[in-house]
Amino acid sequence: MDLKEHRHFRVIVQFADLAKLPIITPCQRHGIRRLVDSAFERHHQKLKPVLEVNGASTIFAMVHAGLGYALMPSSGTQPWVDRGDLKVLPIRPAIRRTISLIVRSELLNERPVAALRSLVTSVAPRFASKRSVGSAAICKEPPMPERHRKATDMALESRQGHL
């Protein structure tokens, strides 16, 4: 499956199709990577990344360069999406994670901790109900036609010869 085949990228990516894509992931020690690895195991699939790097901005830049797709939380993609550099596609079934507020028990009723706990518990349900929260396949939009890619490569090679 190649997501570029879909003209307007108005697709929901089925988890079963992810193993067929060139995936760029964080390194194995990264929390997102462990989450993605676990999801692949639950779905009886094998993740075979084409690139492993650390740093979300590096991953997004590689996707933007057309080197593959990324499986990342959609919450961190907004600047790229707002500029039109990347497109976020929902994955079904979604990869979910739990984020917890952890505090020492003797501080639980202290005013700053209670205020933070109150804020988190009031905001979390609204945040979790947004459609953009959850796992996403990140891809470049729109795909560059082959003839434009060749012209761009030739122009870059020409510029490098003059540096």
C-alpha positions, 0 to 999 in steps of 0.5 A: 500500500502506498498512501500517495496513491490516495489523491486527497489523502482522505484516508484512515490507515488500517493498522494491518497496512502499516507493515507495508509502509516505509516507517521512520521511527524513534530509536528502540529506547524511546517511549513512542517506539516502545508503544509502537512496538507493543502495538505491532506485537498486539496485532501480530505484525512485525515493524521493520523501520527504514530509519531509526532516529531520535527527535520528533523534528528530525523525524518530521523533516525526514517525512517531509523530505519523502523518506517515509512515514512516521507513527507519532502522536498527532499532538506534536504535528500541529506546526507542520500541519498548519504550514501544509508540510505534513498530513496526519492520517488516523490509524484504526484501531488507534494506538493509545497510551496513558499519561499519569500525574505522579506526585509524592503522597504526602504532597497530594493535598498541598495547594500547588499540587491540588491546583495542578491536579484540579487543572489536569482533571478538568482539562484532560477529558476535553483534550482526550475527546479531540479527534486529533489526539491519538496515533497518526500516520504522518505523511508528506502532502502533496506528493511530488510528481516524479518529473518535478522530483527529477527537476528539483534534484538536478537543480540542487546538484547544479547549485551544489556545484557552484558552492 
